[in-house]
Amino acid sequence: MAAQRRVASPSPGSRGLTSSGLRGLCFPQQGPGTMLRKRLRKSAAEAGEPGLDKTPVAGVPAPRRPRPPPERSIYFTGESRPARLGMDFFNQPGIALARALLGQVLVRRLPDGQELRGRVVETEAYLGPEDQAAHSRGGKQTPRNKGMFMCPGTLYVYLIYGMHFCFNISSQGAGACVLLRALEPLEGLAAMRDHRQLRRRRGKALRDRDLCNGPAKLCQALAIDRTFDRRQLADDAALWMEAGAEPPDPGAVVAAARIGVEAAGDWALKPLRFYVRGHACVSVLDREAERRLPGES
């Protein structure tokens, strides 16, 4: 849905308006045409007629048709948008941030003003120099991974296999970050599907749950590329995070081994991937980890 822009009205002084003139613009007096239409509506209502005859009356402007309400996402239930998450939210240790991101909403504003939204349902924590699966292992800092060493909330976007992007958010600790692995699409699904189809062979249309169920897929769907690297999620104009309606129940959050880090030795087995149990948009399920949840046998 394209974002509606509000056009600021000129100040009274810019058009030489007095306070009474401004009052006339904001609260125009009722002319004879308006009064006549009201009398006709009242007469029609008293007569039990279904509505006012739309036949034009000589000298009276035809009533305007009401504008249809704008298309709204099912994500919004009120008039105000959810709060944007600031730097204080991202300024926490990697594991805590990876868990806290579950249920939050990632927003991507496209160049044409359309906004795409997806709820985070899967993350992975990378803990910095000691983590043998992290790009910052051993404290190694390069131009490629510099975003991992910047302040919390900084984006680290990198290319894998020479064709896919992955999207990370820096956390507390030098070289620590959180990888976003999967989103539940909420708004702008048609645009997400178009972005994904550009990188796929012709075939069946993608199901909603398959639009963002992987780190490279969500970057494709939201048109996130290397140009976002080192940008600050807390104040960026094209990509930010909003507070979700409510976080998942802690008892429904699965802690499992990360994906694709088998060469990291013991670190490959550490439960640093977190996802919402039972959610259809999770990329990879770990049934053994799910059985370790409280209340499971």
C-alpha positions as CSV (number, residue, x, y, z in Angstrom):
1,M,0.0,0.0,0.0
2,A,1.5,3.3,-0.9
3,A,2.2,5.7,1.9
4,Q,-0.1,8.8,1.9
5,R,1.7,12.1,2.0
6,R,0.2,15.0,3.9
7,V,0.6,18.3,2.1
8,A,1.2,21.1,4.5
9,S,-1.2,24.1,4.1
10,P,0.5,27.5,3.7
11,S,0.6,29.6,6.8
12,P,-2.0,32.4,7.1
13,G,0.6,35.0,6.6
14,S,1.9,33.5,3.4
15,R,-1.4,34.3,1.7
16,G,-2.2,37.5,3.6
17,L,-5.0,35.8,5.5
18,T,-6.3,37.3,8.8
19,S,-7.5,35.0,11.6
20,S,-11.1,35.5,10.5
21,G,-10.0,34.6,6.9
22,L,-8.4,31.4,8.2
23,R,-11.5,30.6,10.2
24,G,-13.5,30.9,7.0
25,L,-11.2,28.4,5.2
26,C,-11.4,25.8,8.0
27,F,-15.1,26.3,8.9
28,P,-16.9,27.7,5.8
29,Q,-20.3,29.1,6.3
30,Q,-23.2,27.1,4.9
31,G,-24.4,28.5,1.6
32,P,-28.0,28.2,0.3
33,G,-27.1,25.0,-1.7
34,T,-25.9,23.2,1.5
35,M,-29.0,24.3,3.4
36,L,-31.3,23.1,0.6
37,R,-29.7,19.7,0.4
38,K,-30.1,19.3,4.2
39,R,-33.8,20.1,3.9
40,L,-34.3,17.6,1.1
41,R,-32.5,14.9,3.1
42,K,-34.7,15.6,6.1
43,S,-37.9,15.4,4.0
44,A,-36.8,12.2,2.4
45,A,-36.0,10.7,5.8
46,E,-39.4,11.7,7.2
47,A,-41.1,10.2,4.1
48,G,-39.4,6.9,4.7
49,E,-37.5,7.1,1.4
50,P,-34.2,5.1,1.2
51,G,-32.1,8.1,0.3
52,L,-31.8,11.5,-1.3
53,D,-32.5,11.7,-5.0
54,K,-29.2,12.3,-6.8
55,T,-30.9,14.3,-9.6
56,P,-29.2,17.7,-9.9
57,V,-31.1,20.7,-8.6
58,A,-30.9,23.9,-10.6
59,G,-28.4,26.2,-9.0
60,V,-27.3,23.6,-6.4
61,P,-24.0,21.7,-6.7
62,A,-24.4,17.9,-6.7
63,P,-23.2,16.3,-3.4
64,R,-19.8,14.8,-3.6
65,R,-19.4,11.0,-3.4
66,P,-17.6,9.9,-0.3
67,R,-14.1,8.6,-0.9
68,P,-13.6,4.9,-0.3
69,P,-11.4,4.1,2.7
70,P,-7.8,3.4,1.9
71,E,-6.7,-0.2,1.8
72,R,-5.3,-1.2,5.2
73,S,-3.2,-4.2,6.3
74,I,-4.7,-6.7,8.7
75,Y,-1.6,-5.9,10.8
76,F,-3.0,-2.6,11.8
77,T,-5.9,-2.6,14.2
78,G,-5.9,1.1,15.2
79,E,-5.3,4.5,13.7
80,S,-1.7,4.9,15.0
81,R,1.2,2.9,13.8
82,P,3.3,0.9,16.2
83,A,6.3,2.5,17.8
84,R,9.6,2.4,15.9
85,L,12.3,0.6,17.8
86,G,15.3,2.8,18.7
87,M,18.9,2.2,19.6
88,D,18.1,1.3,23.2
89,F,16.3,-1.8,21.9
90,F,19.3,-3.1,19.9
91,N,21.8,-2.3,22.7
92,Q,21.7,-5.7,24.4
93,P,23.8,-8.9,24.2
94,G,23.5,-11.0,21.1
95,I,21.4,-13.9,22.6
96,A,19.0,-11.5,24.3
97,L,18.6,-9.5,21.1
98,A,18.0,-12.6,19.0
99,R,15.2,-13.6,21.3
100,A,13.8,-10.0,21.6
101,L,13.6,-9.7,17.9
102,L,11.0,-12.5,17.6
103,G,7.6,-11.0,17.1
104,Q,8.9,-7.5,16.0
105,V,8.0,-6.2,12.6
106,L,10.6,-5.3,9.9
107,V,9.5,-2.5,7.6
108,R,10.9,-1.8,4.1
109,R,9.9,1.4,2.3
110,L,10.4,1.1,-1.4
111,P,11.5,4.1,-3.6
112,D,7.9,4.5,-4.7
113,G,6.7,4.9,-1.1
114,Q,5.1,1.5,-0.8
115,E,5.9,-0.2,2.6
116,L,6.4,-3.9,3.0
117,R,6.1,-5.5,6.5
118,G,7.1,-8.8,7.9
119,R,7.1,-10.2,11.5
120,V,10.3,-11.8,12.7
121,V,9.9,-15.5,13.4
122,E,13.5,-16.9,13.3
123,T,16.9,-15.5,14.2
124,E,20.5,-16.6,14.8
125,A,22.9,-15.0,17.3
126,Y,26.7,-14.6,16.5
127,L,28.7,-13.7,19.6
128,G,31.8,-12.1,18.2
129,P,35.5,-13.0,18.2
130,E,35.1,-16.2,20.3
131,D,32.4,-17.6,18.1
132,Q,34.0,-19.8,15.5
133,A,31.0,-19.5,13.2
134,A,31.0,-15.7,13.2
135,H,32.6,-13.6,10.4
136,S,34.4,-11.8,13.2
137,R,36.0,-14.9,14.7
138,G,39.4,-14.1,16.2
139,G,38.6,-10.4,16.3
140,K,39.2,-10.2,12.5
141,Q,37.9,-6.9,11.2
142,T,37.7,-6.2,7.4
143,P,35.9,-3.7,5.2
144,R,33.3,-6.4,4.5
145,N,32.4,-7.1,8.2
146,K,32.9,-3.6,9.6
147,G,29.2,-3.3,10.4
148,M,29.6,-6.1,13.0
149,F,31.9,-3.8,15.0
150,M,29.8,-0.7,14.8
151,C,27.2,0.5,17.4
152,P,24.2,-1.7,18.1
153,G,21.5,-1.5,15.5
154,T,24.0,-1.2,12.6
155,L,23.2,-3.3,9.5
156,Y,25.6,-5.9,8.3
157,V,24.6,-7.1,4.8
158,Y,26.8,-9.5,3.0
159,L,26.7,-11.6,-0.2
160,I,26.8,-15.4,-0.2
161,Y,27.4,-17.7,-3.2
162,G,28.0,-14.6,-5.3
163,M,24.3,-14.0,-5.7
164,H,22.3,-13.9,-2.4
165,F,22.3,-11.3,0.4
166,C,21.9,-11.9,4.1
167,F,20.8,-9.3,6.6
168,N,22.2,-8.9,10.2
169,I,21.8,-6.4,13.0
170,S,24.8,-5.6,15.3
171,S,24.3,-6.1,19.0
172,Q,26.3,-5.4,22.2
173,G,29.9,-6.6,21.9
174,A,32.5,-6.0,19.3
175,G,31.9,-8.3,16.3
176,A,28.5,-9.6,17.6
177,C,25.3,-9.5,15.6
178,V,22.0,-11.3,14.9
179,L,21.0,-12.8,11.6
180,L,17.4,-12.5,10.5
181,R,16.4,-15.9,9.1
182,A,12.7,-15.7,8.5
183,L,9.7,-13.4,8.5
184,E,6.0,-13.8,8.4
185,P,4.8,-11.6,5.5
186,L,2.2,-9.0,6.7
187,E,1.9,-6.3,4.2
188,G,2.9,-5.8,0.5
189,L,2.8,-9.4,-0.4
190,A,2.3,-8.8,-4.1
191,A,5.5,-6.7,-4.2
192,M,7.4,-9.4,-2.2
193,R,6.2,-12.0,-4.7
194,D,7.3,-9.9,-7.7
195,H,10.7,-9.4,-6.2
196,R,11.1,-13.2,-5.5
197,Q,9.9,-14.2,-9.0
198,L,12.6,-12.1,-10.6
199,R,15.1,-14.5,-9.3
200,R,13.2,-17.7,-10.0
201,R,12.3,-19.7,-13.1
202,R,8.8,-19.5,-14.3
203,G,6.4,-21.8,-12.5
204,K,3.8,-21.9,-9.8
205,A,3.3,-18.8,-7.8
206,L,5.0,-18.8,-4.4
207,R,2.9,-19.5,-1.4
208,D,2.7,-16.7,1.2
209,R,4.7,-18.7,3.7
210,D,7.5,-19.3,1.2
211,L,8.1,-15.6,0.5
212,C,10.5,-14.9,3.4
213,N,11.3,-18.3,5.0
214,G,15.0,-18.0,4.7
215,P,17.7,-15.3,5.1
216,A,18.3,-14.8,1.4
217,K,14.6,-15.1,0.6
218,L,13.6,-12.3,2.9
219,C,16.3,-10.1,1.4
220,Q,15.0,-10.8,-2.1
221,A,11.4,-10.2,-1.0
222,L,12.1,-6.9,0.7
223,A,14.7,-5.7,-1.9
224,I,17.5,-5.5,0.6
225,D,21.0,-5.5,-0.9
226,R,24.6,-4.4,-0.1
227,T,23.6,-0.7,-0.2
228,F,22.1,-1.1,3.2
229,D,25.3,-2.3,4.8
230,R,26.5,-0.1,7.8
231,R,23.2,1.8,7.9
232,Q,21.5,2.4,11.3
233,L,18.2,0.6,11.6
234,A,17.1,3.0,14.4
235,D,16.9,6.0,12.1
236,D,17.1,4.8,8.5
237,A,14.4,6.1,6.1
238,A,14.0,3.0,4.0
239,L,14.4,0.2,6.6
240,W,13.4,0.0,10.2
241,M,11.9,-2.1,12.9
242,E,8.5,-1.6,14.6
243,A,7.2,-3.0,17.9
244,G,5.1,-6.1,17.3
245,A,1.6,-6.5,18.8
246,E,2.9,-8.9,21.4
247,P,6.0,-11.1,21.8
248,P,5.7,-14.9,21.5
249,D,5.3,-16.9,24.7
250,P,8.8,-17.7,26.0
251,G,7.8,-21.3,26.3
252,A,7.1,-21.4,22.6
253,V,10.6,-20.2,21.6
254,V,12.8,-23.0,20.3
255,A,16.6,-22.8,20.8
256,A,18.4,-24.9,18.2
257,A,21.7,-25.3,16.4
258,R,22.4,-22.7,13.7
259,I,22.2,-23.6,10.0
260,G,25.1,-24.0,7.7
261,V,28.0,-23.7,10.2
262,E,29.0,-27.3,10.4
263,A,32.7,-26.4,10.0
264,A,32.7,-24.4,13.3
265,G,33.4,-27.3,15.5
266,D,31.7,-27.3,18.9
267,W,30.2,-23.9,18.1
268,A,28.2,-25.5,15.3
269,L,26.2,-27.4,18.0
270,K,25.5,-24.5,20.3
271,P,21.7,-23.6,20.5
272,L,22.0,-20.1,19.1
273,R,19.1,-20.2,16.6
274,F,15.8,-19.2,17.9
275,Y,12.4,-19.6,16.3
276,V,8.7,-19.6,17.1
277,R,7.5,-23.1,17.5
278,G,4.8,-24.2,15.1
279,H,5.1,-21.2,12.8
280,A,4.7,-22.1,9.1
281,C,7.2,-19.5,8.0
282,V,10.2,-20.9,10.0
283,S,12.9,-22.0,7.5
284,V,14.1,-25.3,9.2
285,L,12.5,-27.2,12.1
286,D,14.5,-29.0,14.7
287,R,12.2,-31.6,16.3
288,E,14.8,-32.7,18.8
289,A,15.2,-29.1,20.1
290,E,11.4,-28.8,20.2
291,R,11.2,-31.9,22.4
292,R,13.5,-30.2,24.9
293,L,11.0,-27.4,25.5
294,P,9.3,-27.4,29.0
295,G,6.4,-29.7,29.1
296,E,7.6,-31.8,26.2
297,S,8.6,-35.5,26.6
